[in-house]
């Protein structure tokens, strides 16, 4: 068997002490091998995800400077963030079909080029002249290209983990690539305000985001040479995406466990979206500054990444996908209730920051585990298809939740502590509604979700089948 990177393909005979410990090296079973190249592919996926997230929220942290530079209203500046949700919903179906049909390499290269072209077009639009409204349309079109790239990029974690990583590393790989997107959000929270003190600095800001996109596109185009490794790392990788796309959709719609996960996971994504979209407006009523709200947003993501990292490692070792998801969703519901209470209290910075940190820790850590769980309960449907429908559910419910919460807001004539500016809204009822929805879907998931781990079962059967048909001792293939 040919080694990756020119390394020799040594086959080691299974020693007696390994036979007594059959689960210590689950990836090195006969016929399966993990390649070092997988870490490069993982790094590239992380970089694309991070870059695309920075393009998404470039202007969200500097809306006033952006509005002055382009000579437009704040509502028009909000189009930059909204376009990602609007464009991603219809294109998600195309992206899932493309990934399961044409492979990981083609999809990643296309996504990286769209991401780069969008970033470059935004920057070049500002070089044509300052304050010209027609240029705003050029920059918006660049944003649309970035939004088009998002579904091609954000669905890759489960596919990458399934195709390139052995079963005891899949959840960790999924966690690392999934968390690179919120890492981009953190970077945007830091870079955009830091580099944009005045409207005239907008072009420099767009250049800062465009340069990494160009480098990452080159890495992707040149560095990713194939969609799959030379030999599969696990039994399930051999049949990944074996179901045709439309047949896979039909199987998912008849899978009760997957439908429960689809609804409840989508609700969790919607809760996260509403939290980030309305955080400043919620806290400013009680006198909290925009800087403090930004700090709470950063804490939310940072602790979420920490939680996802810890949970990814734990699930890789224990395979307790269902238990971990149910426990974390329960704590997420409690955190949402706590936030709905403390966010209405003035002069409670420590409490608000702590609850935001705990909220992020629990809600974020669900994401990569739930993605792996969607594959386990829907196997052999393609990973991009099962993960893609989860993402679409989250986007659709996010739009619904946004309209519901805005409908329950009440305009206040005055608030002595407010730092909101001219328009002051009461978020008391919307916060209680959000906490109620989060709790409702958590209870629904805990009570009604149950599934077999279909992919793990298939791998175990494949391994046992190989052992039964072999009259020779098992061999271990070294991790190259």
N, C-alpha and C positions, 0 to 999 in steps of 0.2 A: 504493500500500500504506500502510495507516495505521500511524503511528509510535506506540510506547509512550510514555505520559506526555504526549501532545499534541505531541511533536516532529514536525517535517516529515519526509516520506519522500522523501529525495533519492536518486536513482539515479545513481551515478557510472559513467561509461564506463570500461572497462578500458583502461588506458594501455599502451603498448608495453613499458615497463620491468616492469610487473606480469606481462605475458605471458611475459617471460623468467624470472620467478620465480613459477611457478604454485603453489608450496606455502607461500609466505610468509603468505598470508591465506586459509587453507582454509575459513574460516567464511563468507566473503563471496561465495560462489558464487551464481549466479542462483537466485532463489527462496527462499533461506535467509537468515535474519537472527537475530541474538542480541539480546535486549532487556535493558536495564539492570535491569528488574524482577527478573531472575533472581537478582541478588545479595541482594535483600530476601528472596526465597523461601528461598535458601540460608541466610541468617542465621536465619530463623525455625526452619528444620529443625535447625540447630545448637543453638539455644537449647532446643528441646523435647528433643532427645537428651541434652543436658547436664543438664537438670532431671530427666529420668527416671532418669538414672544416680545422681544425688544421693539420690533417693527409694529406689532399690534398696539402697544401702549406708549409709543413715543411721545405723543402729544397730550396724553391723559393727565400727566403730572405738570404740564406747563400750558394749560388751556388759554390763559389770558395773554401770554406772550405770543402764542400761536395765532390767536384771533387778531391781535394787533398786526402781526407780520403779514398775514394773508388778507387783512382788511375784510374779515367775515365775522359772523356772530358765533357765540359759544355753542349754540345748537349745531351749527355747521361743523365746528371742530369735533363735536361728539360723533360725527359721521365716521371719523377715523377708527374709533373703537367699535361702533355699531356694525360697520361693514364686514368685520370678521365673522360676526354671528350670522348675518344675513347671507353672506356668500357661502359660508361653510355648510349650511344645512342642505341645499340641493346638491352641492358638489361632493358631499360625503359619500353618497351612493356610488358615484363615479370613482372616487378614490379607493373605496373598498374593493370594487370590481377590478380596478387596475392593479392593485397590489396582489390580490389573489390570482389574477390571470397572467399578468406580465412580469410579476416578480418584484422583489425588494429593490434590486439595483436600478431598474428603469424608473420606478416610482420615486426613489430618493434623488436620483439625478435630475429628474423633471422638477421635483419640489425645490431642490437647491437652486436651479436656474431661475425659476419663477421668483423665489425669495430674493436672489441677487438682483434680478432685473427690476423688481419692485423697489428695492432699496436704492438702486442707482437712479431710477426714474424720479423718485422723490427728491433726491439731492439735485439732480440736473434741472428739475423744475424750478428750484429756488435760484439757480445760477442765471436764469433767463431774465431776471429783473425783479426788483423788490416791490411788494405791495400791489402786484397786478392780479386781479381776480381770476383771469384766465389761467394763471399758473396754479391756482388752487385746484382746479380741475385736473391738471397734470399730476399733482401730488396725490390727489385722491385716487387717480387711476393706478399710480404706483402702489398705493395702499391696497387696492383691489387685487393686484397681482400677488402681493404678500398674503392676502386672505385666501386666494386661490391655492397657494402653496400649503396653507395650514393643514387641510385634511390629508394631503399627501405625506405630511411629515408626522403629524400627531398620532396617526394610527400605527406607526412602525414599531413601538416598543414590544407588543405581544408577538408580532411576526418575527422580529429580530431575535427575541428570546427563544422562540420555538425552533427557528431554523439553525441558529448558530451556537446555542448554549445547552449544556447537559442539564438534566432534570434537576439536579441539586443546585444549579445556579440561575435557573430561569426567573424566579421571583425577584432575585437581587438585580439581575440585568434589567428586568421590567421596571423595577423601582428606580434605578439610576437614570434610565432614559426618560421615564415619565416625569421625574422631578427636575429634569433640565429645563422644562418649560417654565415652571414657577421660579426657577433660578433666574431666567431671563426677566421675569417680572420684577424680581428684587433688584437686579442690575438697572432696570429702567427707573425704578423708584429712586435710585441713587444718582444715576448719570444725568437724566433729563433735567432735574432741578439744578444740579451742580453746574452744568454747562450752559444753561439758558437763563441768565440773569436779566437779559434784555431781549426784545424781539429780534434784534439784528443778529443774534447768535443762533437762530434757528438753522441756517444752512450748515454751520459747523456741527451742530448736533446731528443732522441727517448724514453728514459725511462720516461721523464717528460710528454710526450704525451701518453704513453702507460698506465700509472697508472690511469688517469681519465677514460680512455676507459674501463678498467676492472671494476671500481666502477660503472660506468653507466650501464654496461652490467648486473651486479648483481641487480641493482635497477629495470631495465626493466624486467628481468626474474622473479623476486620475486614480484615486486610491481604492475605490470599491470596484473590484474586478468581476464579481459574480454575485448573484442573488443568494446562493447557498454555498456552503463549504464543499470541498471535494467529496467528503463522506459525511453522513449525518451524525450528529452528536447524541441522538436518542432514537428510540423506535418510532415515536410519534412524528419526528422530523421527516421520516421517509414518506409519510402520507400527509404532510401538512398541506392544507388547502385542497385535499383530494375531492371534496364535494364541489360540483359546479356552483357558480355564484348564486344563480336564482334558485337552484335546488337547496343551497345552504340557507337562503332566506326563508324558504318554506319550512325547513326543519326547525329553524329558530322560532318561527311563529307558532309552531306546534309544541314547543318545549316549555312546559309550565314553569319550571325552575328558572329558565332564562328570562321569561317574561316578567317574573317577579323581580329578578335582579335588574332587568332593564328599567322598570318603573322606579324602583327604589334608588338605584344608582343615579338615574337621571335627576331625581329629586335632590340628591346630595350635591350634584354639580350645580343645580339651580340655586341652592342655598349658598354655595360658595360664590357664584356670580353676583347674587344680590348683595351679599356681604361686602364684596369689593366695590361694587358699583355705587352703593349708597352709604358707605362707611363715613365719609366726610360729612354728608348731609345729616346723618343720624347724630353724630357726636357734636357737631357745631351748635346744635340747639341748646346743649347744656354747657356751652362755653369752652369746649375743647378746640384747640387750634388745628389748622390743617397739617402742621408739622407733626403734632401728636397723633393725628389720624393716620398720617403716613407711616409713623413709627409702629403703630398698631398693625398696619398692613404688612410691614416687613417682619414683625414678630410672628404674625400669623403664618407667613410662608416659611420662615426659617425654622420654627418649631415643627411645622408640617413636614419639611424635608427630613429633619432629625427623626421624627416619628416614622416616616415612610422607610427610612434606612434601617431602623431597628426592627421594624415589622417584616421588611423584606428578608432580612437575614434569618429571623425566627421562622417564618413560613417556609423558607427553603429547607430548613432542617426538620421541621415537624410535619409539614404538609397540612396543617390545620387551617385551611382556607375559610371554611364556613364559620368555625368558632371565632377566629380572629375578626372576621368581618362583622359578625353579630355583636361582639363585645364592643368593637370600636364605634359602630353605628349607635349603640346605646349611649356611650359616653358623648358622642357628637350631639345627640338629642339633648342630653343634660347641659352640655356647654351652650347650645343655642338658647335654651331657657335662661341660663345664667346671664348670657349676653343681653337678652331682651330686658332683663331687670337692671343690670348695672349700667347699661348704656343710657338709661333714663335718669341717672343720678349725677348731679354736678360734683365737681371736686373729688373725684374718685379715680384719679389717674392710675394708681397702682392696681386697683381692682380691675379696671377696664383692660389694662395692658396684660394682666395675668390671664383673664378670661379669653382674650383674643389669642394668646399664646396656646392655651389649652385647646381652644376651638380649632386652631390650625393643626395642632399636634394630632388630634383625633380624626378630623375630617379629611386631611390630606393623606394620612397614612392608609386610608381605605382605598385610594385610587389604584395603585399598582396591584394590590391584592385582589381587588374586585375585577380588574382586567384579567388576571390569571384565572380567577374563578369562572369568569365568563367562558374561557377556553375549555376549562375542565368540564363544565356542565353542558357544553355544546359540541364537543369533539364528535366527529371529525370535520365539522364545519371549519372553513378557513379562519385563521386567527384575525385577519384584517376585517372580515365580515362581522364576526361576533363583537370585536372591540369597536368597530365603526358604528354599529347600531347603538351601542351604549353612548357613544359620543353624540350621535344625532338626538337621542332621547334627552341628554343633558342640555343640548342647545335649545330644543323645542320647549322643554319645561322652564328653561331660564327666561325665555321670552314671555311665557305665561306668567311666571312668578313676578317678573318685573311689572307687568301690567296690573296684576292683582295687588301688589304692595302699593303701587302708585295710586290705585283707586281708593285705598284706605287712608291715605295721607290727608291731613286737615291743615289748611292754611291758618297760621297764627297771626294775629294783629300785632303782637309784640312779645318779646321774650327778653327779660333783663340781662340774661347771661349769654345770649346768642352772639356767635361770631360768623353767622351765615351770610350776612349782607342784607340785601333788600328783601329777598324771599325767604320766609321762615316757615317750615313745615313741621307738624307734629308727627313723629314716627312711633308713637306709643302703640297704637293699634296694629300697624304693619309689622312691628317687631313681634308682637304676640301671635299674629297670624303666621309669620315665618317659623317661629318656634313650634307652633301647633302643627304645621305641615311637616316639619322635620320629625317631630315625635310620632305623628300618625304613620308615616311611611317606615319609620324605624320599627314600630310595633308590628306592622304588616310584614316586614322582612323577617323579623325574629320568629314570628308565629308560623309563617307559611313557606319560607324558603328551605328547601332541602334537596340535595342532589348527590348522585354518585360522582366520583372523580373519574370521568370517562377516559381522559387522556392517560392518567396514571395507570388505570386498569389495563388499557391497551398496551402500554409499555411493559407492564409486568407480564402480561400474556405472551408478548413477543419475546421477552427475555427467557421465560420459562420454556417457550416453544423451541428456542434456539438451543437451550441446554438439553432438552429432551431428545432432540434429533442428533445431538453431537455425542459420539462415543469417546471423545477426547476430553481432557480437562479444559475448563474455560481459559481463555487468554485475556490479558489486559493490554490495551493499547495505550502507549504513553501520551500524555497531553503535550502536544507539540506547539 
